[in-house]
Amino acid sequence: MEDMSSPERRSLTARLHGVYAGLPDGERKVADFVLDRPGELVAFTATELARETGVSNATVSRLFRRAGYDAYEEARQASRAMRATGSPLYLTERGPRSNAVSRHFAAEEEIVRATMAMTNPQSVRETTKRLATARHVRIAGFRNGYFASDYARALLSQVRPDVALLIRPGQTLAEGVAELGPEDVALVVGVRRRIARFTDIVRAIADTGCDVILIADNSIRETPRFVRWTLTCAVETPQPMDSYAGLLALLRLLAVETAAELGPAARRSLERIERAHEIMGELE
């Protein structure tokens, strides 16, 4: 097991917190600035950071050497790497909060537009045909992808039978994977900040012979080589926390097109559900 307490394995903020108590006033000013907005370090050269905090370049250099970096640029690269993984701490936006609602909706709109721009219509046709004709449809998502996978299950289960989450209550992941075969399809959601060994999980699913549809953001690496289709969604905005508006729009598109592919069968499925609702009086 890797030693996460060793300096080279600790994050930028963890390193600064680790040396904070012993910092002289000048270095503490710099540390306060960085800890308050760690993701913004990428925007400053050492000279600019010194000017922003009112200290000398030498003070900036001493702080980051004290934190275990060979040079200031290494700390900037660490900040850039954390932003790239989607860490909300490193994505936190500083600035005026005026027009927050309009800026938020503009960001959401752009996420959906960017996702649709990256969506290949031919891939949508192929994946929805497979979702319509597969024996079993199994859906998996972990961490940030979990709620989206359950959303996809809820949509698809309305228009065809035998749609379920890959991991069901009382099952291990391996037991869910072992049920799959060449007649089946697995829809896997893997947006950034994925769990460790995500690629191994997808590979295990693909090794059953079933077709795999992977939905991921553009930070995904290596995993697409093991799947039949990869659909990409945009997630990053100027705000803290990724947006999944594009991901949900893409999942809804797949469900709508799967229903169209199924035709009358989808309508019969919806009618059966509505009849059951009426008999049981479950809805208002």
matplotlib code that plots the C-alpha trace (Angstrom):
import matplotlib.pyplot as plt

x = [0.0, 1.3, 2.3, 0.0, 1.7, 5.0, 5.5, 5.6, 2.2, 0.4, -1.7, -0.6, -3.1, -2.1, 1.6, 0.8, -1.3, 1.5, 4.1, 1.7, 2.3, 6.0, 5.7, 7.1, 4.7, 5.6, 5.3, 2.1, 0.6, 1.4, 0.1, -3.2, -3.7, -3.1, -5.1, -8.1, -8.0, -5.7, -7.0, -6.0, -2.3, -2.0, -2.8, 0.2, 3.9, 6.1, 6.6, 2.9, 2.1, 4.7, 3.2, -0.3, 0.6, 3.1, 6.1, 9.4, 10.0, 12.4, 9.7, 7.5, 10.3, 11.1, 7.5, 7.2, 10.6, 9.5, 6.4, 8.5, 8.6, 11.8, 10.5, 7.4, 6.6, 6.2, 3.5, 1.7, 1.7, 0.2, -2.6, -3.2, -3.3, -6.0, -8.1, -7.9, -9.2, -12.3, -11.5, -14.2, -11.6, -9.4, -12.3, -13.7, -14.3, -13.5, -15.0, -18.3, -21.5, -23.6, -25.8, -25.1, -28.3, -27.8, -24.2, -25.2, -27.8, -25.4, -22.9, -25.5, -26.7, -23.1, -22.5, -25.5, -24.6, -21.0, -22.2, -24.5, -21.8, -19.6, -22.3, -22.1, -25.6, -24.3, -23.2, -26.6, -28.3, -26.1, -26.3, -30.0, -30.6, -28.5, -30.3, -33.6, -32.6, -30.3, -31.5, -30.4, -29.6, -27.4, -26.3, -23.4, -22.1, -19.9, -19.5, -20.6, -21.9, -24.2, -27.2, -26.9, -26.9, -30.1, -31.7, -30.9, -32.3, -35.5, -36.0, -35.1, -37.1, -40.3, -39.9, -38.4, -38.2, -35.1, -33.3, -31.5, -28.5, -25.4, -25.0, -28.3, -29.0, -27.2, -24.9, -21.2, -19.9, -18.4, -21.8, -23.5, -20.8, -21.0, -24.6, -23.7, -23.0, -22.8, -26.6, -26.5, -25.4, -23.9, -24.2, -21.4, -21.2, -17.6, -17.3, -14.1, -13.0, -13.6, -13.1, -9.7, -9.5, -12.5, -10.7, -10.3, -14.1, -15.0, -12.6, -14.1, -17.6, -16.3, -14.6, -18.0, -18.7, -21.4, -21.3, -20.3, -21.5, -19.3, -20.4, -17.5, -16.1, -13.0, -10.6, -11.1, -8.0, -7.3, -10.8, -12.4, -10.2, -12.2, -15.7, -17.7, -19.0, -17.8, -20.1, -18.5, -20.2, -18.9, -18.7, -16.4, -17.6, -16.0, -17.8, -16.8, -18.3, -18.8, -22.1, -24.0, -26.6, -25.0, -24.7, -28.4, -29.4, -27.4, -29.0, -32.4, -31.6, -30.6, -33.8, -36.0, -34.3, -34.4, -38.2, -38.4, -36.4, -38.7, -41.8, -45.1, -43.3, -42.3, -45.8, -47.2, -44.7, -45.8, -49.4, -48.9, -47.2, -50.0, -52.6, -50.7, -50.6, -54.3, -55.1, -52.7, -53.5, -49.8, -49.8, -51.8]
y = [0.0, 3.5, 5.7, 8.7, 10.5, 10.8, 14.4, 13.5, 11.8, 14.7, 17.3, 21.0, 22.0, 19.1, 20.2, 23.8, 22.8, 20.5, 23.4, 26.2, 26.4, 27.1, 29.7, 33.2, 36.1, 36.6, 32.9, 32.6, 35.4, 33.5, 30.2, 31.9, 33.2, 29.8, 27.8, 30.2, 29.6, 26.7, 26.3, 29.8, 29.1, 28.1, 31.7, 33.3, 33.3, 33.4, 37.1, 37.8, 35.8, 37.8, 41.0, 39.9, 39.0, 41.8, 39.7, 39.1, 36.4, 34.8, 34.4, 32.6, 30.3, 29.5, 28.6, 26.1, 24.6, 24.3, 22.5, 19.9, 21.2, 21.6, 24.8, 27.0, 25.7, 22.2, 23.5, 25.2, 21.8, 20.2, 22.7, 22.3, 18.5, 18.8, 21.1, 18.6, 15.8, 18.0, 18.5, 21.0, 22.6, 23.5, 24.6, 27.1, 30.4, 33.7, 37.0, 39.0, 37.1, 39.5, 37.9, 34.5, 33.0, 34.1, 33.1, 29.7, 29.0, 30.2, 27.7, 24.9, 25.8, 25.7, 22.3, 20.8, 22.5, 21.2, 17.7, 17.5, 18.9, 15.9, 13.3, 11.3, 10.6, 7.3, 6.2, 7.2, 5.1, 2.1, 2.2, 2.7, -0.2, -2.3, -1.1, -2.0, -5.5, -6.8, -9.6, -7.8, -4.2, -3.5, -0.1, 0.9, 4.2, 4.9, 8.1, 11.0, 8.6, 6.7, 9.0, 9.3, 5.5, 5.2, 7.9, 5.9, 2.8, 4.7, 5.9, 2.7, 0.5, 2.3, 1.3, -2.2, -5.2, -6.4, -3.2, -3.0, -1.6, -3.9, -4.0, -4.9, -5.2, -8.2, -8.6, -8.0, -6.3, -9.6, -11.4, -8.7, -8.9, -12.7, -12.6, -10.9, -12.5, -11.8, -11.2, -8.4, -4.7, -2.7, 1.0, 2.4, 6.0, 7.1, 10.9, 12.3, 11.6, 8.0, 5.3, 3.5, 0.6, 1.9, 0.6, -2.9, -3.0, -2.0, -4.5, -7.3, -6.4, -6.4, -9.8, -11.4, -10.8, -8.2, -4.9, -2.0, 1.6, 3.9, 7.5, 9.6, 13.1, 13.8, 13.1, 9.4, 7.5, 3.8, 2.6, 3.2, 0.5, -2.1, -0.9, -0.9, 2.6, 5.7, 8.7, 11.9, 14.5, 17.9, 18.5, 21.4, 24.9, 28.0, 27.3, 24.8, 21.4, 19.8, 20.1, 16.9, 18.7, 17.4, 13.9, 13.8, 15.3, 12.6, 9.8, 11.1, 11.2, 7.5, 6.6, 8.6, 7.1, 3.6, 4.0, 5.1, 2.0, -0.3, 1.4, -0.3, -2.5, 0.7, 2.0, -1.3, -1.2, 2.3, 1.3, -1.6, 0.7, 3.2, 0.5, -0.7, 2.9, 3.2, -0.1, 0.6, 4.3, 5.1, 8.5, 11.7]
z = [0.0, -0.9, 2.0, 1.6, 4.5, 2.6, 1.4, -2.3, -2.0, -0.2, -2.0, -2.2, 0.5, 2.8, 2.5, 3.3, 6.3, 7.4, 7.6, 8.5, 12.3, 11.8, 9.1, 9.5, 8.8, 5.1, 4.2, 6.1, 4.0, 0.9, 2.4, 3.4, -0.1, -1.7, 0.9, 0.3, -3.5, -4.3, -7.9, -8.8, -8.3, -11.9, -12.9, -11.1, -11.7, -8.6, -9.2, -9.6, -6.5, -4.6, -5.8, -4.9, -1.4, -0.8, -0.2, -2.0, -4.6, -2.2, 0.4, -2.2, -3.1, 0.6, 1.3, -1.4, -0.7, 2.9, 1.7, -0.1, -3.7, -5.6, -7.1, -7.3, -10.8, -9.3, -6.9, -9.9, -11.7, -8.6, -8.6, -12.3, -11.9, -9.1, -11.3, -14.1, -11.9, -11.0, -7.3, -6.1, -3.8, -6.7, -8.9, -6.4, -8.1, -6.5, -7.6, -7.6, -6.9, -8.9, -11.6, -10.0, -11.4, -14.9, -14.9, -13.5, -16.2, -18.9, -17.7, -17.7, -21.1, -22.4, -20.9, -22.7, -25.9, -25.7, -24.9, -27.9, -30.1, -29.1, -29.7, -32.9, -34.3, -35.7, -32.2, -30.8, -33.5, -32.8, -29.0, -28.9, -31.2, -28.9, -25.8, -27.5, -28.5, -25.7, -23.5, -20.3, -19.9, -16.9, -15.8, -13.6, -12.1, -9.2, -7.0, -9.2, -11.8, -9.5, -9.5, -13.3, -13.7, -11.6, -13.7, -16.8, -15.2, -14.4, -17.9, -19.8, -17.5, -18.6, -22.2, -22.0, -19.6, -17.7, -17.0, -13.7, -12.0, -12.3, -8.5, -6.8, -3.1, -1.6, -4.5, -4.9, -8.1, -9.3, -8.9, -11.0, -13.7, -13.8, -14.9, -18.2, -21.5, -25.3, -25.6, -23.1, -22.9, -20.1, -19.9, -17.6, -16.5, -15.5, -15.0, -13.6, -10.0, -10.9, -8.3, -8.3, -10.7, -12.8, -15.9, -14.4, -13.7, -17.2, -18.6, -16.4, -17.8, -21.4, -20.8, -20.3, -24.0, -23.5, -25.4, -23.2, -23.7, -21.8, -21.0, -19.7, -19.8, -21.9, -19.1, -19.6, -20.6, -21.6, -20.6, -24.1, -25.6, -23.8, -24.9, -28.1, -27.8, -25.9, -25.7, -24.2, -22.1, -21.0, -17.2, -16.4, -15.8, -14.4, -11.1, -8.3, -8.7, -12.1, -14.0, -15.0, -17.1, -20.3, -18.9, -18.0, -21.3, -23.1, -21.0, -21.7, -25.5, -25.3, -23.5, -26.0, -29.0, -27.5, -27.1, -30.7, -31.8, -29.8, -31.3, -30.3, -27.7, -25.8, -25.9, -24.6, -21.8, -20.8, -21.0, -18.6, -16.1, -16.3, -15.8, -12.7, -11.4, -11.8, -10.1, -7.2, -6.9, -6.3, -8.0, -7.6]

ax = plt.figure().add_subplot(projection="3d")
ax.plot(x, y, z, "-o")
ax.set_aspect("equal")
plt.show()
